[in-house]
Every structure is written in C-alpha cells, then in structure tokens.
Amino acid sequence: MKKVEAIVRVERTDIVKKALSEEGFISLTLTGVKGRGVQGGIIEKYRGNEYLVDLLPKVKLELVINDEDVGAVVKIISENAVTGKPGDGKIFIIPVEDSIRIRTNENGKKAI
C-alpha cells in the first residue's frame, strides 16, 4: 500500500477531487495548509503599503491506495491540479506498512 500526499492550489481542489472520484478513488482526507515553495511567496499591496505573503494557502489531499493504483492516482492529480504557474504543488508517495479499519478490525487491502 502507498499513501499519496498532494499539496495543491485551493481553487483546484474540487476539480481534483471530482476527477479522483470519477475514477473510483473516493476515500481521501483533505486538510487546509499553508506553505511556500521555490517562488517564496507573493507581494501584496494594502492601503499603499507592500508586504510579502510568504505562506500561501494550499490544500493537502491524502489517499491510501494499493500499490498498483499509484500511477493512475498521480496522473489524475497531475492533470487536474496543473495551471502551469509556480505554486501548482507537489505529490509525495509514502510506503504504508498496514491499515486497520477500526469498525471491523480488518487490515491490509481490505481496510482501504
């Protein structure tokens, strides 16, 4: 099993979520996060003063999936999260040792 963590733009979240759902990847967790990447932030103006906003709002999607589904999930996220501008996000693939469904105590692939 693998855990896919994707950091995406807030405005692309619903598009990515819908695309994943349409391909059968319904179970996921979404968390509002703030972060910065290579671009370092953006300059904003407020009442004539400039200030640096270096932590931008993003959304982190987390999915635990079977190993064989990693390529499909990465492709779906990549194709639907992209704008072509800096700040589109990142995808991380993390090994998962086990998964346990609390309600039934099933584990492994049965629990995801």
SULTA-V565515 format. One record per residue. N is the residue number from 0. RES is the residue in one letter. PHI is phi in radians with two decimals (none if undefined). D_FIRST is the distance of its C-alpha to the first C-alpha in Angstrom with 1 decimal. Layout:
<<N & RES & PHI & D_FIRST> <N & RES & PHI & D_FIRST>>
This chain:
<<0 & M & none & 0.0> <1 & K & -2.32 & 3.8> <2 & K & -1.85 & 7.0> <3 & V & -1.80 & 9.9> <4 & E & -1.96 & 13.2> <5 & A & -2.18 & 16.3> <6 & I & -1.78 & 19.8> <7 & V & -2.29 & 22.2> <8 & R & -1.11 & 25.9> <9 & V & -0.98 & 26.9> <10 & E & -1.25 & 28.8> <11 & R & -1.72 & 25.9> <12 & T & -1.03 & 23.6> <13 & D & -1.11 & 24.9> <14 & I & -1.13 & 24.8> <15 & V & -1.12 & 21.1> <16 & K & -1.05 & 20.3> <17 & K & -1.14 & 22.5> <18 & A & -1.12 & 21.0> <19 & L & -1.09 & 17.4> <20 & S & -1.07 & 18.9> <21 & E & -1.10 & 21.0> <22 & E & -1.71 & 18.1> <23 & G & 1.63 & 16.4> <24 & F & -1.71 & 14.0> <25 & I & -1.63 & 16.1> <26 & S & -1.34 & 14.1> <27 & L & -2.79 & 14.3> <28 & T & -2.16 & 16.2> <29 & L & -2.03 & 19.2> <30 & T & -2.36 & 21.2> <31 & G & -1.34 & 24.5> <32 & V & -2.33 & 24.7> <33 & K & -2.21 & 27.3> <34 & G & -2.91 & 27.0> <35 & R & -2.56 & 28.7> <36 & G & -2.22 & 28.0> <37 & V & -1.03 & 30.3> <38 & Q & -1.18 & 32.8> <39 & G & 1.32 & 33.5> <40 & G & 2.21 & 34.5> <41 & I & -2.33 & 37.3> <42 & I & -1.64 & 41.0> <43 & E & -1.96 & 42.2> <44 & K & -2.04 & 45.9> <45 & Y & -2.47 & 47.2> <46 & R & 0.89 & 51.0> <47 & G & 1.43 & 51.8> <48 & N & -1.82 & 49.6> <49 & E & -1.69 & 46.6> <50 & Y & -2.59 & 43.6> <51 & L & -1.59 & 40.2> <52 & V & -1.79 & 37.1> <53 & D & -1.76 & 34.5> <54 & L & -2.07 & 31.6> <55 & L & -1.73 & 30.8> <56 & P & -1.19 & 28.9> <57 & K & -2.44 & 25.5> <58 & V & -2.17 & 22.6> <59 & K & -1.82 & 19.0> <60 & L & -1.75 & 16.4> <61 & E & -2.24 & 13.0> <62 & L & -2.34 & 10.2> <63 & V & -1.84 & 6.8> <64 & I & -2.37 & 5.7> <65 & N & -1.24 & 4.6> <66 & D & -0.90 & 5.0> <67 & E & -1.21 & 8.6> <68 & D & -1.65 & 9.2> <69 & V & -1.02 & 9.1> <70 & G & -1.02 & 12.7> <71 & A & -1.14 & 14.0> <72 & V & -1.15 & 12.9> <73 & V & -1.07 & 14.3> <74 & K & -1.10 & 17.4> <75 & I & -1.05 & 18.0> <76 & I & -1.13 & 18.0> <77 & S & -1.03 & 20.0> <78 & E & -1.22 & 22.5> <79 & N & -1.77 & 23.1> <80 & A & -1.68 & 23.2> <81 & V & -1.29 & 25.6> <82 & T & -2.09 & 29.3> <83 & G & 1.55 & 30.2> <84 & K & -1.91 & 31.5> <85 & P & -0.98 & 30.4> <86 & G & 1.74 & 28.1> <87 & D & -1.16 & 25.7> <88 & G & 2.09 & 22.8> <89 & K & -2.50 & 19.7> <90 & I & -2.20 & 16.0> <91 & F & -2.11 & 13.7> <92 & I & -1.98 & 10.2> <93 & I & -2.21 & 8.8> <94 & P & -1.15 & 6.4> <95 & V & -2.05 & 5.3> <96 & E & -1.30 & 7.1> <97 & D & -2.79 & 7.5> <98 & S & -2.47 & 8.6> <99 & I & -2.23 & 12.2> <100 & R & -1.46 & 14.3> <101 & I & -1.08 & 17.6> <102 & R & -1.05 & 19.9> <103 & T & -1.93 & 19.0> <104 & N & 1.17 & 17.3> <105 & E & -1.17 & 14.6> <106 & N & -2.39 & 11.4> <107 & G & 1.19 & 7.9> <108 & K & -1.04 & 7.4> <109 & K & -1.12 & 11.0> <110 & A & -1.52 & 10.8> <111 & I & -1.79 & 9.0>>
